[in-house]
Amino acid sequence: MNLSNRVASLPLLNGIKLPDAVAIVTGAGSGIGQATAYVLAHAGCRIVIGEISAERGEAVANELRTAGFSAIAVPTDVSSRADAQRLADTALEQFGSIDVLVNIAGLYPSVLVADMDERDWDRVFGVNIKGVFNCCQAVIPTMMSNRRGRIINIASVDGLRPGVRPGLSGYGNSHYCASKGAVITFTKSLAAEMAPYNVNVNAISPGWVATETALSGGRFEEGLKQVPLGRGAQPEEVAQIILFLASEAASFMTGGNLIFSGGSVMD
């Protein structure tokens, strides 16, 4: 069953609707981002895709439009403040509002600290945390003015623990771990700032998710040995949690970090 059909059959969609809400989803050309765009569209959102690959972003937007949903794609490098602002401005020009921002765009390279180039560190931080900052800063004036909004940041369980764990082959992603830890603390700080404006800010920390990137990395099956439930999550399962956080069902949640790891991290 393809992703579109899997999303259409999700049970949570029958209960949560966001009619006509405008949702920006970064990194929506594949993986969790693509699944999130589909899930939010099925819930009634008008979708604005921020994707560094213009081709992938437009392909997802076109598939959504073909299915009868409202979607546009904006080529976006989230590490660029100008691109993030253009993404927000386009959403306002096309749809007149910004109700939901989901920051998913991210990098997951592997290199040991001993071998790491300064450019490796800067690129990961530029996308994984500066990109979150750029997109949040671009949308919050609208949300503050409207006195409503939802911001959901995708962090990682690797922001809570070392990336090299006993029983798993050593690999280097210390810059990734550090950047995702920063996403978690940034989320909590921004949540406190935005609470007076009725804007909820939360994070999700997934574990192993069966995206193309994760499956192609050569560590996925080995990583599952660390998961008590014995499997990785499907991207649309993470997207359902995003839908929940974007909905009124989560109106009393802000500053949270939901761990979604199949038990690999228990907190």
ZIBEL-V813357 format. One record per pair of residues at least 6 apart in sequence whose ideal C-beta (glycine too) atoms are under 8 Angstrom apart, sorted by the first residue. I is the first residue (numbers start at 1). GAP is how many residues later the second one is. D is the distance in whole Angstrom. If there is no record, write none. Layout:
BEGIN
I_GAP_D / I_GAP_D
END
This chain:
BEGIN
1_8_8 / 3_31_7 / 3_32_6 / 3_35_7 / 3_232_7 / 3_233_7 / 4_34_6 / 4_59_7 / 4_63_7 / 6_228_7 / 6_230_6 / 7_6_8 / 7_28_7 / 7_31_4 / 7_32_6 / 7_35_6 / 7_229_5 / 7_232_7 / 8_34_7 / 10_29_7 / 10_32_8 / 10_226_6 / 10_230_6 / 12_228_5 / 12_231_6 / 12_232_7 / 13_26_7 / 13_29_5 / 13_30_6 / 13_230_8 / 16_27_6 / 16_227_6 / 16_228_7 / 16_231_5 / 16_233_6 / 17_26_5 / 17_27_5 / 18_22_7 / 18_25_5 / 18_26_5 / 18_27_5 / 18_81_8 / 18_82_7 / 18_225_8 / 18_228_6 / 18_229_6 / 19_25_4 / 20_24_6 / 20_25_8 / 20_26_7 / 21_19_8 / 21_23_7 / 21_24_5 / 21_25_7 / 21_78_4 / 21_79_6 / 21_225_8 / 22_23_7 / 22_24_5 / 22_26_7 / 22_69_6 / 22_73_4 / 22_74_7 / 22_75_5 / 22_76_5 / 22_77_5 / 22_78_7 / 23_17_5 / 23_22_4 / 23_23_7 / 23_24_6 / 23_25_7 / 23_76_7 / 23_77_4 / 23_78_8 / 23_79_7 / 23_223_7 / 24_24_5 / 24_26_6 / 24_63_6 / 24_64_7 / 24_67_6 / 24_74_6 / 24_76_7 / 24_77_5 / 24_78_7 / 24_111_7 / 24_115_7 / 25_8_6 / 25_11_5 / 25_12_5 / 25_15_7 / 25_22_6 / 25_23_7 / 25_24_6 / 25_25_7 / 25_77_5 / 25_79_6 / 26_7_7 / 26_24_4 / 26_25_7 / 26_50_7 / 26_52_5 / 26_61_8 / 26_76_7 / 26_77_6 / 26_78_5 / 26_79_4 / 26_105_7 / 26_109_6 / 27_6_4 / 27_23_7 / 27_24_7 / 27_25_8 / 27_51_8 / 27_77_4 / 27_78_3 / 27_79_6 / 28_6_6 / 28_8_7 / 28_9_4 / 28_19_8 / 28_21_4 / 28_22_7 / 28_23_6 / 28_29_7 / 28_32_6 / 28_45_8 / 28_76_7 / 29_20_7 / 29_22_4 / 29_23_8 / 29_24_5 / 29_27_3 / 29_28_5 / 29_30_7 / 29_31_6 / 30_26_6 / 30_181_7 / 30_182_6 / 30_183_8 / 31_73_8 / 31_178_7 / 31_180_4 / 31_181_6 / 31_182_6 / 31_204_6 / 32_72_5 / 32_122_7 / 32_174_7 / 32_177_6 / 32_179_6 / 32_203_5 / 32_206_5 / 32_207_7 / 33_16_8 / 33_18_7 / 33_69_8 / 33_71_4 / 33_72_7 / 34_26_5 / 34_201_7 / 35_199_8 / 35_200_4 / 35_201_4 / 35_203_7 / 35_204_4 / 36_66_6 / 36_68_6 / 36_199_8 / 36_202_8 / 36_203_4 / 36_206_5 / 36_207_8 / 37_10_5 / 37_12_6 / 37_23_6 / 37_27_7 / 37_34_7 / 38_26_7 / 38_198_7 / 38_201_7 / 39_197_6 / 39_200_4 / 39_201_6 / 39_203_7 / 39_204_5 / 40_7_6 / 40_60_7 / 40_62_8 / 40_199_8 / 40_202_7 / 40_203_6 / 40_206_7 / 41_6_5 / 41_23_5 / 41_26_8 / 41_28_4 / 41_29_8 / 41_30_6 / 42_27_8 / 43_200_6 / 43_203_8 / 43_204_8 / 45_54_8 / 45_55_7 / 45_201_8 / 46_23_8 / 46_24_4 / 46_25_7 / 46_49_5 / 47_14_7 / 47_17_6 / 47_22_7 / 47_23_7 / 47_24_4 / 47_25_7 / 48_23_8 / 48_24_6 / 48_25_8 / 48_26_6 / 48_39_7 / 48_42_7 / 48_43_4 / 48_46_7 / 48_47_7 / 49_8_5 / 49_11_6 / 49_12_5 / 49_22_7 / 49_23_7 / 49_24_4 / 49_25_7 / 50_7_8 / 50_24_6 / 50_26_4 / 50_28_7 / 50_33_8 / 50_34_8 / 50_37_5 / 50_55_7 / 50_85_7 / 51_6_3 / 51_9_7 / 51_22_6 / 51_23_8 / 51_24_7 / 51_25_6 / 51_54_8 / 52_23_7 / 52_24_6 / 52_25_5 / 52_26_8 / 52_53_7 / 53_22_8 / 54_19_7 / 54_21_4 / 57_16_4 / 57_17_7 / 57_18_6 / 57_19_8 / 58_15_5 / 60_11_8 / 60_13_7 / 61_10_4 / 61_11_6 / 61_12_4 / 64_6_8 / 64_7_4 / 65_6_6 / 70_25_8 / 72_18_7 / 72_22_6 / 74_12_7 / 74_13_5 / 74_16_5 / 74_17_8 / 75_8_8 / 76_7_5 / 76_8_7 / 76_10_7 / 76_11_5 / 76_29_8 / 77_6_5 / 78_6_6 / 78_25_8 / 78_27_5 / 78_49_6 / 78_52_8 / 78_53_3 / 78_54_8 / 78_56_6 / 78_57_6 / 79_44_8 / 79_47_4 / 79_48_5 / 79_51_6 / 79_52_5 / 79_55_7 / 80_54_7 / 81_53_5 / 81_56_8 / 81_57_8 / 83_51_8 / 84_47_7 / 84_50_4 / 84_51_5 / 84_53_7 / 84_54_5 / 85_49_8 / 85_53_5 / 87_48_7 / 87_51_7 / 88_10_6 / 88_47_8 / 88_50_4 / 88_51_5 / 88_54_7 / 89_49_8 / 91_6_8 / 91_7_5 / 91_48_8 / 92_6_7 / 92_50_7 / 97_45_7 / 97_49_7 / 98_41_5 / 98_44_5 / 98_45_7 / 98_51_7 / 99_44_8 / 99_47_8 / 99_49_7 / 99_50_6 / 99_51_7 / 100_49_7 / 100_50_5 / 100_51_8 / 100_52_7 / 100_146_5 / 101_34_6 / 101_35_7 / 101_38_5 / 101_48_7 / 101_49_7 / 101_50_5 / 101_51_7 / 102_49_8 / 102_50_5 / 102_52_7 / 102_140_6 / 102_144_8 / 103_28_7 / 103_29_5 / 103_32_6 / 103_33_7 / 103_48_7 / 103_49_7 / 103_50_5 / 103_51_6 / 103_80_8 / 104_50_5 / 105_22_6 / 105_26_6 / 106_21_6 / 106_22_5 / 106_25_8 / 106_48_7 / 107_16_7 / 107_17_5 / 107_20_5 / 107_21_6 / 107_69_7 / 108_65_7 / 108_68_6 / 108_105_6 / 108_106_8 / 108_109_8 / 109_11_7 / 109_15_7 / 109_64_7 / 109_66_8 / 109_67_7 / 110_61_5 / 110_62_6 / 110_63_5 / 110_107_8 / 111_6_8 / 111_9_6 / 111_61_5 / 111_62_8 / 111_64_8 / 112_60_4 / 112_62_8 / 113_59_6 / 113_61_5 / 115_57_7 / 116_56_7 / 116_58_8 / 116_59_7 / 120_55_6 / 121_54_5 / 124_51_4 / 124_52_6 / 124_55_5 / 125_50_7 / 125_53_8 / 125_54_5 / 125_57_8 / 128_48_7 / 128_51_4 / 128_52_7 / 128_54_8 / 128_55_7 / 129_50_5 / 129_53_4 / 129_54_6 / 129_57_7 / 132_21_5 / 132_51_6 / 132_54_6 / 133_53_7 / 136_15_6 / 136_54_6 / 136_65_8 / 139_10_7 / 139_12_7 / 140_9_8 / 140_11_8 / 140_54_7 / 140_59_7 / 142_7_8 / 143_6_3 / 143_8_8 / 143_51_7 / 143_54_7 / 143_56_5 / 144_50_7 / 144_53_5 / 144_55_7 / 147_50_5 / 147_51_5 / 147_52_8 / 148_49_8 / 148_50_5 / 148_51_7 / 149_45_8 / 149_48_8 / 149_49_8 / 149_50_4 / 149_51_7 / 150_49_7 / 150_50_5 / 150_51_8 / 150_95_6 / 150_96_5 / 150_100_8 / 151_36_8 / 151_39_7 / 151_43_7 / 151_48_7 / 151_49_7 / 151_50_4 / 151_51_8 / 152_49_8 / 152_50_6 / 152_51_7 / 152_52_7 / 152_90_5 / 152_93_5 / 152_94_6 / 153_30_5 / 153_33_7 / 153_34_5 / 153_48_7 / 153_49_7 / 153_50_5 / 153_51_8 / 154_29_8 / 154_49_7 / 154_50_6 / 154_52_7 / 154_84_8 / 155_25_5 / 155_26_8 / 155_28_4 / 155_29_5 / 155_32_7 / 155_48_5 / 155_49_7 / 155_50_5 / 155_102_6 / 156_20_7 / 156_21_8 / 156_24_4 / 156_27_8 / 156_49_5 / 156_50_6 / 156_51_8 / 157_48_5 / 157_49_7 / 157_50_5 / 157_102_6 / 157_104_5 / 157_107_6 / 157_108_4 / 158_15_7 / 158_18_6 / 158_19_5 / 158_22_6 / 159_18_6 / 159_20_8 / 159_21_3 / 159_22_4 / 159_23_8 / 159_24_6 / 159_25_5 / 159_46_6 / 160_21_7 / 160_24_7 / 160_45_6 / 160_99_8 / 160_105_6 / 160_107_7 / 161_16_8 / 161_104_7 / 162_15_7 / 163_8_7 / 163_9_7 / 163_10_4 / 163_11_6 / 163_13_7 / 163_14_5 / 164_6_5 / 164_7_6 / 164_8_8 / 165_61_6 / 167_58_7 / 167_59_7 / 168_51_7 / 168_54_6 / 168_55_6 / 168_57_8 / 168_58_6 / 169_50_7 / 169_53_6 / 171_48_7 / 180_25_7 / 183_20_6 / 184_19_5 / 184_21_7 / 184_73_5 / 187_14_6 / 187_15_7 / 187_16_4 / 187_68_7 / 187_70_7 / 188_67_5 / 188_69_8 / 190_11_5 / 191_9_7 / 191_10_4 / 191_11_7 / 191_63_4 / 191_64_4 / 191_65_8 / 192_63_7 / 194_6_8 / 194_7_6 / 194_60_8 / 195_59_6 / 200_45_7 / 200_50_7 / 200_51_7 / 200_53_6 / 200_54_4 / 201_53_6 / 201_54_7 / 202_43_5 / 202_48_7 / 202_51_6 / 202_52_6 / 202_53_7 / 202_54_5 / 202_55_7 / 202_56_7 / 203_53_7 / 203_54_4 / 203_55_7 / 204_34_7 / 204_37_6 / 204_38_7 / 204_41_7 / 204_53_7 / 204_54_5 / 204_56_6 / 205_52_6 / 205_53_7 / 205_54_5 / 205_55_7 / 205_56_7 / 205_60_7 / 206_27_6 / 206_32_5 / 206_54_5 / 206_55_7 / 207_20_6 / 207_25_8 / 207_26_7 / 207_52_8 / 207_53_7 / 207_54_3 / 207_55_6 / 207_57_5 / 207_58_7 / 208_6_6 / 208_12_6 / 208_15_5 / 208_16_6 / 208_19_6 / 208_24_4 / 208_25_7 / 208_53_8 / 208_54_7 / 208_56_7 / 209_23_6 / 209_24_5 / 209_25_7 / 209_26_6 / 209_29_6 / 210_10_7 / 210_22_4 / 210_23_7 / 210_24_6 / 210_25_7 / 211_24_6 / 214_6_5 / 214_18_7 / 220_12_7 / 223_9_8 / 224_6_7 / 224_7_6 / 224_8_6 / 226_38_5 / 227_34_7 / 227_35_4 / 227_36_6 / 227_37_5 / 228_34_6 / 228_35_3 / 228_36_7 / 229_33_4 / 229_34_5 / 230_32_8 / 231_31_7 / 232_30_7 / 233_27_6 / 233_29_7 / 237_23_8 / 238_22_6 / 241_17_6 / 241_19_6 / 244_6_6 / 245_8_7 / 245_13_8 / 259_6_5 / 259_7_8 / 259_8_6
END
